[in-house]
Amino acid sequence: MPTNGFQNVFLHFLNYDTQQIFGLKHRYEDSFLFQNLLRSVIVAALLAKEYTFLPIGFGFESTISRRVLAHLACFREDGLIRYAFWETDLSTFISKKVEGYRPYRDLPQYQSFFSTKPDLIYKRVSAPFLNRRTRIGKFCVNKWESASVNPEDPDWQPIYSSFSSDKSLKTFQELMAKFPDIYSTSPFIWPSVASKLDKYDPTLVQKVRLIFEKYYYQGYLDEFDGTVLFDLPFENSTFGLNVGPMHCNSYRKYLNFLYSLGLKPYLDYALKDPAQIIPLRYNPHMILLKEQVYGILAAAESEFSFEQIIAKAITTSPAKEYCHALKADLLSLSAGTNHKLITIPSLTSTARKSDAKYTTNMENGEMIGNKDKFKQQGGMSESLKKSFLAHEYQHGKIGLFSAVLCILGGVVLGLAGIVGHTSWTAKALGFESQITDAGPGVVLFIVGLFLTFFTRPRPRLKDLN
């Protein structure tokens, strides 16, 4: 498994259990929580090596996570969000959950599985599947079996040391040792575990729950070469995972990296229209810049901090030139620029002229490889294409309507015999118009013809595919 660079990001914060552990629904207003969960997914999708991923159950169990996933339809269509999935089809998955969760069906996180049409819930948040090779429940049980009986295990040692007597410690250890047998044939889920710990101190139970979550996350991270983000706006736990590129990375550090590229307005606008992230993720300069950062991370010595590595990356050639080229592409992409946010990833003339070395690198095949990668991953998403075409044709319809009014008005004025004396000479875009002593009907008619030409829809299909 690679130990450096950005990895596929596991969206653990969309897990109902994680949200419950930190009391997110009680601590924050829904609007704040929704916006920050959404921003966290956007940052993860922008920086992930290939994709972000989560178990399909997250969308069933948490209503606010379901809202976030529904809002990110473009990410799901593009494959930036994928579901880790063991079963062969959705009906098998739902049937298994219904059977396993039946004793807990009244708990809010499981009620969706017992609704009249759970398949409709899935349709709201459908996404591509990642085939799982590891049964997560079995993985967690095995981890529990090997670690919980070891008094020196770093996860369990703080718990064992909190017992005041050897007798109470032995009773607890014996209970923990029974769990592998208990859960060899039944779902290894927290409500079931918690029911067996109800006589213990809540602080101890919370520590056990964090270990439970750690094992759960670790199974996914190991299988899909993933990382989780900590230092989030709403929680800061690492769940005992190794901090660093292997398993756990700082959201705030990644966010500062993106801000250092001048992307804050762009990320703010993406909360409203996430489709704008798709072309940025596949922008050739962004791809090259990320690859350069990967290389520096891989070669960096351990004493360098993440901030020092990034600072070195964006101030050292060729990453420095990639950064300038990316910023040139994004000059028109700040929020409030009337749909100009959808114009990348075209390479600007400014970027072409500013860096002869960069052009040479592209001609040597580096850029060609990333263009091929962009095409292989599907180019822009369908939702982005629809947004682009809808804007173009709305603009064209307004222009055509205005042109028809001018032409009809000119005809009416001409037939009515309205006379006047208007002269003009105009040159624009290689065209020349010269009129002498014309009536208002003729002028209006010509204006209509110009509007027809200059406002016609002109979507560039080659930029969309």
C-alpha positions in Angstrom: 0.0 0.0 0.0 1.4 3.4 -0.9 2.1 5.5 2.2 2.4 8.9 0.7 0.3 11.3 -1.4 -3.4 11.8 -1.5 -5.4 8.6 -1.3 -9.0 7.5 -1.9 -11.0 9.2 0.9 -13.3 7.2 3.1 -16.3 9.5 4.0 -16.5 8.3 7.6 -18.2 11.5 8.7 -21.4 10.5 6.8 -21.7 7.5 9.1 -24.7 7.8 11.5 -22.6 6.2 14.3 -19.8 8.8 13.9 -22.4 11.6 13.9 -24.0 10.1 17.1 -20.7 9.7 18.9 -20.0 13.4 18.6 -23.6 14.5 19.1 -23.6 16.5 15.9 -27.4 16.7 15.6 -27.6 18.1 19.1 -24.6 20.4 18.9 -25.2 22.1 15.5 -28.1 23.5 13.5 -29.0 21.4 10.5 -28.0 24.2 8.1 -24.5 24.4 9.6 -24.1 20.7 9.7 -25.3 20.2 6.1 -23.0 22.9 4.7 -19.9 21.6 6.5 -20.6 17.9 5.6 -21.1 19.1 2.0 -17.9 21.1 2.0 -16.0 18.2 3.5 -17.1 15.8 0.7 -16.2 18.4 -1.9 -12.7 18.8 -0.6 -12.3 15.1 -0.3 -13.5 14.5 -3.9 -11.2 17.2 -5.2 -8.1 15.8 -3.6 -8.8 12.0 -3.6 -6.5 10.0 -5.8 -9.4 8.4 -7.8 -12.6 8.6 -5.8 -14.3 8.9 -2.4 -16.1 5.9 -0.9 -18.5 4.8 1.8 -20.7 1.8 2.6 -24.0 2.0 0.9 -25.7 1.8 4.3 -24.6 5.4 5.3 -27.2 6.8 2.9 -29.9 4.7 4.5 -29.0 5.3 8.1 -28.4 9.1 8.3 -31.0 11.5 7.0 -28.6 14.4 6.8 -26.0 12.3 5.0 -28.8 11.2 2.5 -29.4 14.9 1.9 -25.7 15.5 1.2 -25.5 12.6 -1.2 -28.7 13.6 -3.0 -27.2 17.1 -3.5 -24.1 15.7 -5.0 -25.7 13.9 -7.9 -23.0 15.1 -10.3 -20.3 13.4 -8.1 -22.2 10.2 -8.0 -22.7 10.2 -11.8 -19.0 10.9 -12.4 -17.8 8.2 -10.0 -16.3 10.5 -7.5 -18.5 9.0 -4.9 -18.7 5.2 -4.9 -20.3 2.6 -2.6 -18.4 -0.3 -1.1 -20.7 -3.2 -1.7 -20.5 -6.9 -0.7 -23.8 -8.2 -2.0 -24.7 -9.0 -5.6 -27.7 -6.8 -5.8 -29.7 -4.2 -3.8 -32.6 -6.5 -2.8 -30.1 -9.0 -1.2 -28.5 -6.2 0.7 -31.8 -4.9 2.0 -33.1 -8.3 2.9 -29.9 -9.0 4.9 -30.2 -5.7 6.8 -33.9 -6.3 7.5 -33.1 -9.7 9.0 -30.1 -8.5 11.0 -31.5 -5.3 12.3 -35.0 -6.6 13.2 -34.4 -6.5 17.0 -33.4 -2.8 16.6 -35.9 -1.7 13.9 -37.3 1.1 16.2 -33.9 2.9 16.3 -33.9 5.9 13.9 -30.8 4.7 11.9 -32.4 1.5 10.9 -36.0 2.6 10.1 -35.3 3.2 6.4 -34.7 -0.5 5.9 -38.2 -1.2 7.1 -39.9 1.4 5.1 -42.4 0.3 2.4 -40.1 1.0 -0.5 -36.4 1.2 0.6 -35.4 0.9 -3.1 -36.8 4.4 -3.7 -34.5 5.7 -0.9 -31.6 4.2 -2.7 -32.6 5.8 -6.1 -32.2 9.2 -4.5 -28.5 8.5 -3.7 -27.5 5.8 -6.2 -23.8 5.6 -7.2 -21.3 3.2 -8.7 -20.3 0.1 -6.7 -16.9 -1.0 -5.4 -16.8 -4.7 -5.0 -15.7 -5.6 -1.5 -13.5 -8.6 -0.9 -13.4 -8.3 2.9 -16.4 -9.0 5.1 -16.2 -6.0 7.4 -18.1 -7.7 10.3 -15.7 -10.6 10.2 -12.7 -8.3 10.0 -13.8 -6.4 13.1 -14.5 -9.6 15.1 -11.1 -10.9 14.2 -9.4 -7.7 15.3 -11.4 -7.7 18.5 -10.5 -11.3 19.2 -6.7 -10.7 18.8 -6.5 -7.3 20.6 -9.1 -7.3 23.4 -7.4 -10.2 25.2 -4.0 -8.5 25.1 -3.5 -6.3 28.2 -0.6 -4.5 26.4 -2.5 -3.7 23.3 -2.3 0.1 22.8 -6.0 0.5 22.1 -7.2 -1.6 25.1 -4.5 -0.8 27.7 -6.0 2.6 28.8 -9.3 0.8 29.3 -7.9 -2.1 31.3 -5.8 0.3 33.5 -8.9 2.1 34.5 -10.3 -0.8 36.6 -9.8 -0.6 40.3 -9.7 -4.3 41.0 -8.4 -7.4 39.3 -11.7 -9.1 39.8 -13.7 -6.5 37.9 -11.0 -6.4 35.2 -11.1 -10.1 34.7 -15.0 -10.0 34.4 -14.7 -7.4 31.7 -12.0 -9.3 29.8 -14.0 -12.4 29.9 -17.0 -10.5 28.4 -14.8 -9.1 25.7 -13.4 -12.6 24.9 -17.0 -13.8 24.3 -17.7 -11.3 21.6 -16.2 -13.3 18.7 -18.4 -16.2 19.4 -21.5 -14.1 20.0 -21.0 -12.2 16.7 -19.8 -15.1 14.5 -23.4 -15.5 13.3 -25.1 -12.2 14.1 -24.4 -8.6 13.0 -21.5 -6.9 14.8 -23.3 -3.6 15.3 -22.9 -1.1 18.1 -26.5 -1.2 19.5 -25.9 -4.9 20.2 -22.5 -4.3 21.7 -23.8 -1.5 23.9 -26.6 -3.6 25.3 -24.0 -5.9 26.8 -22.1 -3.0 28.4 -25.0 -1.2 30.0 -23.7 -1.8 33.6 -20.4 -0.2 32.9 -19.4 3.5 33.3 -20.4 5.6 30.2 -16.9 6.9 29.9 -15.5 3.4 29.6 -18.3 2.5 27.1 -17.4 5.5 25.0 -13.8 4.4 24.8 -14.9 0.9 23.7 -17.1 2.5 21.1 -14.2 4.4 19.6 -12.2 1.2 19.3 -15.2 -0.4 17.7 -15.3 2.4 15.1 -11.6 2.3 14.6 -11.7 -1.4 13.6 -14.7 -0.7 11.3 -12.9 2.1 9.5 -9.6 0.2 9.3 -11.2 -2.6 7.4 -12.3 -0.2 4.6 -9.1 1.8 4.6 -6.9 -1.3 4.2 -9.0 -2.8 1.4 -9.5 0.4 -0.7 -6.1 2.1 -0.1 -8.0 4.9 1.8 -7.6 7.6 4.3 -10.0 9.5 6.5 -10.0 13.2 7.2 -9.8 14.5 10.8 -9.6 18.1 12.0 -13.1 18.7 10.5 -15.2 21.8 11.4 -17.5 19.6 13.4 -15.2 16.9 15.0 -11.5 16.4 15.4 -11.1 12.7 16.4 -8.5 10.5 14.7 -10.2 7.3 16.2 -6.7 6.1 17.1 -5.7 5.7 13.5 -2.2 6.6 12.5 -2.0 10.3 11.7 -0.2 10.7 8.4 -0.7 9.7 4.7 -1.4 6.1 5.6 -4.7 6.3 7.4 -5.6 9.8 8.7 -5.0 13.3 7.2 -5.9 16.8 8.3 -8.9 18.3 6.5 -7.8 21.8 7.5 -4.3 21.3 6.0 -5.8 20.1 2.8 -8.2 23.0 2.7 -5.4 25.5 3.3 -3.5 23.9 0.4 -6.5 24.6 -1.9 -6.9 28.1 -0.5 -3.2 28.7 -1.3 -4.1 28.0 -4.9 -6.7 30.8 -4.8 -9.6 28.4 -4.8 -11.7 29.7 -1.8 -14.3 31.5 -3.9 -14.5 28.5 -6.2 -15.1 26.1 -3.3 -17.7 28.5 -1.7 -19.6 28.6 -5.0 -19.4 24.8 -5.3 -21.6 24.5 -2.2 -24.5 25.8 -4.4 -23.4 24.1 -7.6 -21.1 21.1 -6.9 -20.9 20.4 -10.7 -18.3 23.1 -10.9 -15.8 20.9 -9.1 -15.8 18.3 -11.9 -13.9 20.3 -14.5 -11.5 21.6 -11.8 -10.7 18.1 -10.6 -9.8 17.1 -14.2 -8.2 20.4 -15.2 -4.8 19.4 -16.7 -2.9 21.9 -14.6 -4.6 20.7 -11.4 -3.7 17.1 -12.3 -0.1 17.9 -12.9 0.2 20.0 -9.7 -1.3 17.2 -7.6 1.1 14.6 -9.2 4.0 16.9 -8.4 2.8 17.2 -4.8 2.5 13.4 -4.6 6.1 13.1 -5.7 7.4 15.6 -3.1 5.3 13.9 -0.4 6.8 10.5 -1.4 10.4 11.8 -1.2 9.9 14.0 1.9 11.8 13.2 5.0 9.7 12.6 8.1 10.8 15.7 9.9 9.1 18.0 7.3 5.6 19.1 8.2 2.8 18.9 5.7 2.8 22.7 5.4 6.5 22.8 4.7 6.1 20.1 2.0 3.2 22.0 0.3 5.0 25.3 0.5 8.0 23.6 -1.2 5.8 22.0 -3.8 4.1 25.2 -5.0 7.3 27.3 -5.0 9.6 24.8 -6.8 9.7 24.1 -10.5 7.8 22.6 -12.2 5.0 22.8 -9.6 5.4 26.5 -9.4 4.7 26.8 -13.1 1.7 24.4 -12.9 0.3 26.6 -10.1 0.6 29.8 -12.1 -1.0 28.1 -15.1 -3.9 26.8 -12.9 -4.4 30.3 -11.5 -4.5 31.7 -15.0 -7.3 29.2 -15.9 -9.3 30.2 -12.8 -9.2 34.0 -13.3 -12.8 34.0 -14.4 -14.0 31.4 -12.0 -14.8 33.3 -8.8 -18.3 33.3 -7.5 -20.7 35.8 -9.0 -19.3 35.9 -12.5 -22.5 34.8 -14.3 -21.8 31.2 -15.1 -18.2 31.7 -16.1 -17.4 29.1 -13.5 -18.1 26.4 -16.1 -15.4 27.5 -18.7 -12.5 25.4 -17.6 -10.5 23.2 -18.3 -9.4 25.0 -21.5 -5.7 26.1 -21.5 -5.6 29.9 -21.6 -3.3 31.8 -23.9 -1.8 33.5 -20.9 -0.7 30.1 -19.5 0.7 29.1 -22.9 2.9 32.2 -23.2 4.0 32.4 -19.6 5.9 29.1 -19.5 8.0 27.7 -22.3 9.2 24.8 -20.1 5.7 23.8 -19.3 4.8 23.8 -23.0 7.8 21.5 -23.6 6.6 19.2 -20.9 3.2 18.9 -22.6 4.7 18.3 -26.0 6.8 15.5 -24.5 3.6 13.7 -23.6 2.9 14.6 -20.0 -0.2 16.6 -20.9 -1.3 14.0 -23.4 -1.3 11.3 -20.8 -3.6 13.4 -18.5 -5.9 14.3 -21.3 -6.3 10.6 -22.0 -6.9 10.0 -18.3 -9.6 12.7 -18.4 -11.3 11.0 -21.3 -11.1 7.6 -19.8 -12.8 8.8 -16.6 -15.7 10.1 -18.6 -14.9 13.8 -19.1 -17.4 16.2 -17.7 -20.5 14.8 -16.0 -23.9 14.7 -17.6 -25.2 17.2 -15.2 -22.4 19.7 -16.1 -23.1 19.2 -19.8 -26.8 19.8 -19.2 -26.1 23.0 -17.2 -23.8 24.3 -20.0 -26.3 23.6 -22.7 -29.3 24.9 -20.7 -27.5 28.2 -20.2 -26.4 28.5 -23.9 -29.9 27.8 -25.2 -31.7 30.0 -22.7 -29.4 32.9 -23.8 -30.1 31.9 -27.5 -33.9 31.9 -27.0 -33.9 35.4 -25.4 -31.7 36.7 -28.3 -33.9 35.0 -31.0 -37.1 36.4 -29.4 -35.6 39.9 -29.4 -34.5 39.5 -33.0 -37.9 38.4 -34.2 -39.5 41.4 -32.5 -37.0 43.8 -34.2 -37.5 42.1 -37.6 -41.3 42.2 -37.3 -41.2 45.7 -36.0 -39.1 46.8 -39.0 -41.5 45.1 -41.5 -44.5 46.8 -39.8 -42.9 50.2 -39.9 -41.8 49.7 -43.5 -45.3 48.6 -44.7 -46.9 51.5 -42.7 -44.7 54.0 -44.7 -43.0 55.4 -41.7 -40.1 57.5 -42.9 -37.0 58.9 -41.3 -33.4 59.6 -42.0 -30.8 57.4 -40.2 -27.2 56.8 -41.2 -24.4 54.8 -39.6 -21.1 53.1 -40.3 -20.0 50.2 -38.0 -17.2 47.7 -38.0 -17.0 44.8 -35.6 -15.4 41.3 -35.6 -14.5 41.6 -39.3 -18.0 42.7 -40.3 -18.9 46.1 -41.8 -22.3 47.8 -41.9 -22.9 51.1 -43.8 -26.4 52.7 -44.0 -27.3 56.1 -45.5 -30.6 57.9 -45.1 -32.5 54.8 -44.1 -35.9 54.7 -42.5 -36.5 53.3 -39.0 -38.1 50.1 -40.3 -34.9 49.3 -42.2 -32.7 50.0 -39.2 -34.9 47.9 -36.9 -34.9 45.0 -39.5 -31.0 45.1 -39.7 -30.7 45.2 -35.9 -32.9 42.0 -35.8 -30.6 40.3 -38.2 -27.5 41.1 -36.2 -29.2 39.8 -33.0 -30.1 36.6 -34.7 -26.4 36.0 -35.6 -24.7 37.1 -32.5 -27.0 35.5 -29.9 -27.4 32.1 -31.6 -26.5 29.1 -29.3 -22.9 28.0 -29.9 -22.1 25.1 -27.5 -18.6 23.8 -28.0 -19.2 20.0 -28.0 -15.5 19.3 -28.2 -15.0 21.0 -24.9 -17.8 19.0 -23.3 -16.5 15.6 -24.3 
